[in-house]
Amino acid sequence: MGEEAEFVAGDGEEVASTAADVENELIEEEKNKDGEVSPAIIAVHPYEKSVAVAVGSELRLFDLEGDCSVSLIDDSGGSPHTDSIRAIKFGANGRLFASAGDDKLVKIWVTNPWRCIWTVPADKRVSAVAISHSGHYVAFADKFGVVWLIEIDEEKVQQLKFDSKPVPILGHYCSIITRLDFSADDRFIVSADRDFKIRVTVFPKEPLNGAHEIQSFCLGHTDFVSCLAFVCPFGHANGFLLSGSGDSTVRLWDFVSGTLLATCEVRAKAGQSQSNGPDTYSPVTDLCASFDGSIIVAALQNLHGVVLLNCDFPNGNLSVAKVVSFEETYFPTSLVLSSSTQRLWMIMGASNLPMVGTTHLPTRLKVISVPEKDPSLNYRHDPVVLEDNEIPGGQKLLSELQGTPDITQEEATLAAAAAAVKLSMRSMMIKKEYNLEKREMRKKNRNDRKAR
């Protein structure tokens, strides 16, 4: 009996030791996650009246009409952003703006004059945000795959009275939703996730009761879906959907039926290496397009530049038109196209970097003037990368939106940002595999308390 008891005790110590090791490993993993970088992101007013940049918890704004920075006013009574902002978005007419992120806050702003009118607490970290074209709804998605909806009542907005709560309308089963958008006619809401899916959902007449009717799934990507863009070329009433992915492709969809119309292997056609080394993993990090689809631009993680695409919509043909290259330390983390001026705005930068000599997180902004196309879909001349003094707003804008790094460290800092964003994106988007012990320990230590 004594020997048996001794054996059991020893076995228990071994199990306890193993459990402690697993728990310590998970705690270390969570610590690393807390220090995870977030990429700098950019949004431009649809009529290019203002430019917004988010890096970390900072929201920086510049008024292009007034040629001045914007001091943000918060009338919502809520707290400011305290953690990384993951999504920013202007409404279709530029009147509304939304920001959301890891602090589980969605902040809704009016832009004339700029002020926050509503701070909405979310249950989980927010990964995507969208504003309906009518301006009546703001949708946001969390990292558990739930899409929530907020109704914007004009009368209550004017009186600063907000008593409604976000309502869950649809979900992806425990998968991080990476992008969210409304179709141009607000008939559909499209959500993409890291499990390669694009879901097209009918946006109902009474959406607060839930959006239960799935129109289609756009399936074909072989890695996470990172970005979406609707285009509505002349003569195509429903328009089309473009998507970019970790599989280095941009795809064209008839999203109403879920039919894949064209695939462009962007990495290969942009002349990037096809070897299997770690630095050749080249997800499409962002994608933007003009309303009519005449301009389509994609960014790849390991490409120091952007790719301009051509799309022959009647024949379902998608191809690389031009590659615009930058210096070797620069690849954009976020793109946005101002259709009114055919200017492409892009930003590079990251949060949570160990930087010396500055408390203002540095980013680097660039602007490309994109030329018009002739009837044969050829650009009339090469795209032009604007010099700093040629960018709208000039040095004033750059000082406000780029931050003020030590000039002697700027190149090294941006190189560190590029490396950190690559690692962070892969860490967030690629699903981790856990053994049974780790899964049980994660369940035990889960913290799903709702924000109050």
Summary of the structure (lengths in Angstrom):
residues: 452
radius of gyration: 23.0
end to end distance: 54.6
largest distance: 91.7
contacts: 1491
relative contact order: 0.11
helix: 21%
strand: 38%
